[in-house]
């Protein structure tokens, strides 16, 4: 049987383009996350470690379409060694505070803000983050977020009264820096 | 033939990455005036193309239940925003949302300036006597709520963020009380 290359080659090119496009579009959220993680790692960031809450400027911002009016703390998440516990003292000097969690493919799998979360202890919020097959002790957290992927991303956002007011920014930074992220030690 | 298919696959995948980073598909739904929004931003239910576009142009954006983002790349007459012009963004009323901000971007990053002023928010605006607000976009210093456009040309855009919005905004974004973007003058 003789192959008709005049038909097969253009067909292969079209099939290649289409399949490449589809795979590329599907993979873009994963690749965008990985690209950002690479930048964070090259700047010294580690998984499961909250960043500080610097006042970002045009010279230092790394995230596209970033919000200029939030102090943020973030962390790459890796749940491979077990669940995590985020322990927050809610800031009082912010008009809006939230914590959000994103899967490897950028899907938001948890978001809560200072008006929507429920806490056992006023002013303190504890959020457990785990994979579906991991366990966390009863009562250790106010809420449990189940990640669909081993890796993910956590962002804490607190709006600043005014980014050009250094005293107000420092006061809010001091509050936001009270948050802790730690691995949950599961006994037994 | 296999090589041709592999090269085409690579070209298709690269094209998808570039398209997601440059496409205007983030703003698929009309808002008022020049503002555009997108129902699926930050949401797992969004289609593949939109998810890819948001990942490239608004990574880790929150879903509409938490934040509704409106984006504008033109003034109200449909003319692209340019630092050769001065614009007024004004409205008498605030949107029904807990906190809002309007931020200026060039190529999706803040415009560098000596004041580090990239935005104005519902908490730091200087208000008009009637409670409304007025923001001036220009490369030259202005009194009041000045948003510097910088000296460098490029693709400018505005993002209006509504944090913890009233559900009415998502239900009918075209009726959201967002500010007009009026071109005042040009060089």
Interface residues (C-beta under 8 A of the other chain):
Chain A: X5 X8 X9 X12 X13 X14 X15 X16 X17 X18 X19 X20 X21 X22 X23 X24 X25 X26 X27 X28 X29 X31 X32 X33 X36 X57 X58 X59 X61 X63 X64 X65 X66 X67 X68 X69 X95 X96 X98 X100 X102 X105 X106 X107 X108 X111 X113 X115 X116 X153 X155 X159 X161 X162 X163 X164
Chain B: X1 X2 X4 X5 X6 X7 X8 X9 X10 X11 X12 X13 X14 X15 X16 X17 X19 X20 X42 X43 X44 X48 X49 X51 X52 X54 X55 X56 X57 X58 X59 X60 X61 X62 X63 X65 X66 X98 X99 X101 X103 X105 X108 X109 X110 X111 X112 X113 X115 X116 X117 X118 X119 X121 X122 X123 X124 X159 X161 X163 X164
